[in-house]
Amino acid sequence: MSDMTSMADAPRSPGRPRSVRADEAIVEATLDLLAEGSTLEALSIEAIAARAGVGKATIYRRWSGKDALLMDALGRLKGVPPQPAGRSVRDDLVLLVGAVGHNVDPRAAKIMPCLVPEVNRSPDHFQLYQNIVAPRRKLMREVLRRGVDSGELRADVDIELAMALLTGPMLIQRVLRWHPELDDQILPERVVDAVLEGLRAR
Amino acid sequence: MSDMTSMADAPRSPGRPRSVRADEAIVEATLDLLAEGSTLEALSIEAIAARAGVGKATIYRRWSGKDALLMDALGRLKGVPPQPAGRSVRDDLVLLVGAVGHNVDPRAAKIMPCLVPEVNRSPDHFQLYQNIVAPRRKLMREVLRRGVDSGELRADVDIELAMALLTGPMLIQRVLRWHPELDDQILPERVVDAVLEGLRAR
């Protein structure tokens, strides 16, 4: 709301209103510190405030605490989830599988692999990670359910298992660089088609 | 060889010969230091020697350097690869998929997730990781090729892609604890059957 009001008040002012700029500076400072090697655990609101050039109170006015801020900042790395077109289940899955492990922000390449140990170590960070991926999982789950309902997929498909089959190959390739010879670019389409058709001779 | 000779020379002596005990102490010290949070990069031959109670020369007599020692030590975490029985391709795949991300040493739970950032950061450590998993990949590749040759699997199966389909779901579940509701114990069988049969209605 303050955003729209400010813009209406000062239409020629360059940049965005002060509060949005502060929010962005805080998120950017968080991501910069993580990309420079800070662990989630070691990262402090003090350090973020200092880096962003704001007071701690400015951060606490906008976020309830470090985890809420981390969730916004880490969510930003991934960008907006792709929106399935809702026609072909196969094409929608290719779209969603292509987004698995994909990040719009180059800092993600430094940050995301480093989260793995912390997600394993801390129940709070595990929950944070689950919360970040939840909206994307929901999209994939909906497409798979649609496929079962429409008869394109087998009626007995286990949706959660199917999500693991579709997500696993992309995630190990993009987070672990699992196999040097698999081509990330064409992998989503090939994974979806192979998972749909199966390997068994008929 | 020295092992067998010593045992013949002194059949009543408790424990194993000195050289084997030193080797074990060195490998154990390496794994203990990694499990306590040392990175691969920070780990030094000095620290390992001190922890194992041996001189640096003892380590260099047995290993060419840190990477060779790390490879032996990390390889130890996983234990001996399972041996496919060679009858049913499906059963052999269940056996091998069950070993993906499985470790016999409890220190692996602390060490393996922590390798992810380093494997991403360093080409040497990436190569080390590839070398550790290579023998297991070879076993799976051979079972899949056998399935294609026998006609159990489609003639046009892409072997490397098929390995990613089988490995990915287990690895994300065991290394990233990807989905809290999937049961690790029954996952290998379910992954193999789903990948073989495919999701598409027929």
Interface residues (C-beta under 8 A of the other chain):
Chain A: A109 P113 C114 V116 P117 V119 N120 F126 Q130 G147 G151 E152 L153 R154 A155 V157 D158 E160 L161 A162 M163 A164 L165 T167 G168 P169 M170 L171 I172 Q173 V175 L176 R177 W178 H179 P180 E181 L182 L187 R190 V191 A194 V195 L196 E197 G198 L199 R200 A201 R202
Chain B: A109 P113 C114 V116 P117 V119 N120 F126 Q130 G147 G151 E152 L153 R154 A155 V157 D158 E160 L161 A162 M163 A164 L165 T167 G168 P169 M170 L171 I172 Q173 V175 L176 R177 W178 H179 P180 E181 L182 L187 R190 V191 A194 V195 L196 E197 G198 L199 R200 A201 R202
